[in-house]
Amino acid sequence: MPDEVDPIGDKPLSGIKIVDLTRVLAGPYCTMILADHGARVIKVERPPGGDDSRHFGSYGHGRSAYFDSVNRNKESIALDLRSAPDREVFEELLADADVLTENFRPGVMRRLGYGWPELHARFPSLIHGSVSGFGGEGSPHRDRPAYDMVVQGMSGMMSVTGQPGGPPTRVGVSVGDLAAGLFLTVGITMSLLRRARTGVGNQVDIAMLDCQLALLEYSIGRHLTTGETPGPVGTYRPAVPPPFGSFRTADGYLVIAAGNDKLFAALCTALGRPDLAQDSRFVQGEARKDHEPALQREIEALLAQAGTGHWCAVLGAAGVPCGPINTVDRMLADPHVAARSMLVDVDGGGALPKVVGTPIKFSDVADLTRVTAAPDLDQDRARILAELAARTGGVREWS
């Protein structure tokens, strides 16, 4: 990042106001990204408990680390949308909002009186971002409840995760929720760009199951071209010639991605066995695929002579793509994390002293180095209501 950058107020989404009804993970992850890049996010929570994830462990200083990790840089007001006075406040918030986000089951917003046709008629420039398990329209599963685990299982994601011969395995993070949050973010930013041209808002309808299908890339392509049903392959990459996966060293594991003949020759030389590149079993990519177990044994016999750190240095110097298989604590200690501001300080207390920074970097915007802690439930009520009163010229008293 350059030394001279524009002030923080010039973030890409500065001036954008988002009224956020989302809870738990998929929606809050989206609005966290938008808030990190300048949007004002007013988190509307249902009293008395607020977002369900406020009550998920683990805890720090009596607060949920789960909730705090995805709700930084936001404001909170508690509103019961079945209450007439609270509905008035909510609708006043929408009057100058750019985006409304929610992750209710399909039909809930309509029953509350805030279905897309009603919203669009009253607030024509408003963008409505919605995420649910199976989408708002079209799916025969539309009314079924869904969680991350459900869509990972239904999509086929779990069937291709894990070791060969093992049971279906969930991806180690909530990729069902996180992918939906990312696609919702993309859809909202696209809609903001379109609205800048047309002045008219639209609805962004994200299905968690769709997002998992979009991530299956090669697995679906492989089935459609060969008729084969892919299964779990561990760290092996069927589309790429080996060695392309994880390998045991004297003290752990590393990843080697030498997926073409030139890189394979460089690997063999770096390991002190240039002759392996001329072995008839390994001389070309297709041959290496046919003899992958034998190749794995040859490479691991050499790697067993030293530790992961040694081999990463040796192979890196030879231009061979590689890296350690880190634990979380080791990754956070990597100098890359500090150099790229990927662990940032939290102001204002909360469960976490630091949180993960944003991976989106701009040449002319100050990098995110500090964030505001996730809000307490209803923390910003007085200030938000005072703003509404001022905007309406004091005609209404909000409480």
Summary of the structure (lengths in Angstrom):
residues: 399
radius of gyration: 25.3
end to end distance: 45.0
largest distance: 85.6
contacts: 1229
relative contact order: 0.13
helix: 41%
strand: 15%
